[in-house]
Amino acid sequence: MCAKASNSLEKTRAEMSKIKIEYPSIQLKALYFDLFLQNIPDDLYFKDLQSRFTMVNQAWMKRHNVTNLSSVIGKTDFDFFPASLAEEFYQDEQQIISSGKPLIGKVEKIEIEGSATCWVTVSKFPVIDQQSKAIIGTFGISHDISALTESEAALVHERDMLHILLNYSKDAIYFKDLNSRYTRISRAHPAMQFVKSPEDAIGKTDFDFFPPEHAQAAFADEKRIIETGEPVLGKLERETAEGMPEKWVFTSKLPIRDEQGKIVGTFGISRDITEIKMYENELQKAKCELEKRVHLRTLDLQKANANLKKRISQLDFITAASFQMAQCNNIKTLAKVILKSFYSIIGDSVASLCISGNKWFECVGTSGLLTPEIQQTVFKEATQIFSPHNCTTPVIIKNWIENVSDLNLWSQLGHFPYYIGIPLLADNRTVGYLQFFAKKGAHRRFEEEKNVVLTLASQSAVSLSNAIFQKELNEKAQLKGELQAARNIQQQLTPNHKPPIPGVNLKGLYSPAYEIGGDYLDYFQNDLGYWIVVIADVCGKGVPAAMLMTLLRSSFRNEGRNETSAKNLLCAVNDTMRVNFDERLFATAICLIISPDGKCMSYAQAGHPRLIRIDGKGKVQTIETNGIALGILSDQNAFSEILSEVSIPLVENDRFFLYTDGLTEAFNPNKDPYGTARLLNLLEGDIGNTPEKISRKILQDIKAFTQGAAYHDDLTFIVMCIEGR
């Protein structure tokens, strides 16, 4: 019994000694395993027979945004992946457990909502118990190959693109080695006339396909590229080959470099421009023929040119003078500019500019040799003696001395017997009066330049009217603020009455988005009795746009005095803008010119929303015309060619609608625009047959759409209803 106990004790001691010897080795292996598990960048994971996690490494936890290992243990892939993916992982692992065979290098696409799609290679193995040799679970490793997969896809894409380019491009594309031997060519290459496939050209040179002189020139170019690294760009070459027609190509060649930057060959592209070359030759022939014809017409043109120069000189003078006037907001300064401009036409004279006062005219500027003591008195007397207070046409007196009984006051004017009085009319009222006492012969110059004088007077009136308004603006700005004063002036410039056009009932609405705006609404009767209706939209907003609008108004009113064509009026205004406006400024406009009897009208637009007509049956039509914004094209002929004009009969019960884009670009709180489609749908409904009803209907619909949202652009439109005459 004692011997048996002694043997058992010895056996136990032996096992303990073995454990003591193996323990350090086990600890070291555990340390190595832990270091490997936590530092490898790939995902490592261990699972039991039910595919529940028993261990994962730091890389796996980081990828799945897990910080606590305990929150992973006991869970499955269904807790971290979409069900379809988790089911696939589960089936793979159960197959390994049942077969004992590992899964090596399987490529899987991982798509998780809210995360970027990635590609991984997966290897999974059975975990075998060392004692029982039974499978007790699985372990796996997943390696991210997303970058490699994307690179392979990009490489395949580039290969496919090159294949498409070489097979379908009409240009000849070719690659060569350092000895100018072809390594690849496109199907459009001339060598394809002599070989069955692009591969058959590999290893050959230009000497195999082209005449020696052409091949030698190409070889020299490529040799120079290889030696210098400098490309050949845009070289014009003549290609010839046996049995082929002559061809001209536009060639560029560049070096091919390896990753170290060493030149390993060349590549080039040649584009066939034979047809262009033929056109060029034909163009040269036509040019020679044209030069002959031009030479024959030169004599005729020289004569016409003399007359044209005179007309251009007059236009340049009016333009320059108008521009100078437009820059003057101060009445005293403007008076000097106006008098100086007229002096250059009439010549040596004594002159004055008076503006309308409360009772009579007030002298604001003079020129000549009169002493300051008598100039105010003389010119005030002159207006009372020689010119009626309400005159609207120039007053000409060849010898004013015969009309004056007491010459004492006029003694300094005895050498200037010729009198000219010119009323300055703006907005159907006299804003000023010009008077000239000139020498004999001045009447001939006046008659020769009468049209220039009257045009200059019209522009002077507009500028003087603007200057007077500016003066009023400055005075009001001191009391009520500059913006309010500017708004008042703009309202004065916008008509607020119904024009008495026969058979036409018209109403306009102009509501600036800010205190003042850049939209222009106007209607007036010109000197020929035609009614001009205009809506325009100047680029920009606020004060600058309002100032440009004022200049635009001046141009329309001045150029429209004797105009009956909407297209011609827009062309004339564009010429004025080209001279007076900065090249970056422009304006869109729509213009109607209605005949004096109200039976028809001329219509044209310059880059503006089209005119809309609603006939008596309620059918809505957008009247199409071509046009480009004012101020964009400096070429008069180009602008005129683009612009088109339509003559429209005015039929009873027809209604017309003109508007600026501030209406269709009104936004609701969701930033949705009102839009042209909604406007046309509204106009197709029951909108009424008077401008007031139609305007009210449109405003109500815009208000309902915008739901109180602020307007960011001016709201401007005109409604015209055709009534019985």
ABEGO torsion letter per residue (X at the ends): XAAAAAAAAAAAAAAAAAAAAAAAAAAAAAAAAAAAAAABABBBBBBBAAGBBABBBAAAAAAAGBABAAAABGBBAAAABBAAAAAAAAAAAAAAAAAGBBBBGBBBBBBBBGBBBBBBBBBBBBBBBAAAGBBAEBBBBBBBAAAAAAAAAAAAAAAAAAAAAAAABABBBBBBBAAGBBABBBAABAAAAABABAAAABGBBAAAABBAAAAAAAAAAAAAAAAAGBBBBGBBBBBBBBGBBBBBBBBBBBBBBBAAGBBAEBBBBBBBAAAAAAAAAAAAAAAAAAAAAAAAAAAAAAAAAAAAAAAAAAAAAAAAAAAAAAABABAAAAAAAAAAAAAAAAEBBBBBBBBBBAABBBBABBBEABBAAAAAAAAAAAAAAABBAABABBBBBABAAAABABAAAAAAAAABABBBBBBBBBGGBBABBBBBBBBBGAAAAAAAAAAAAAAAAAAAAAAAAAAAAAAAAAAAAAAAEAAAAAAAAAAAABBABBBBBBGBBBBBBBBBABABBABBBBBBBBAAGBBBBBBBBBBEBEAAAAAAAAAAAAAAAAAAAABABAAAAAAAAAAAAAAABBAABBBBBBBBBBBAAGABBBBBBBGBBBBBBBBAAGBBBBBBBBBBBBGABABAAAAAAABBBBBBBBBBGBBBBBBBAAAAABBBAAGBBAEAAAAAAAAABBAEABAAAAAAAAAAAAAAAAGGBBBABBBBBBBBBBBBX
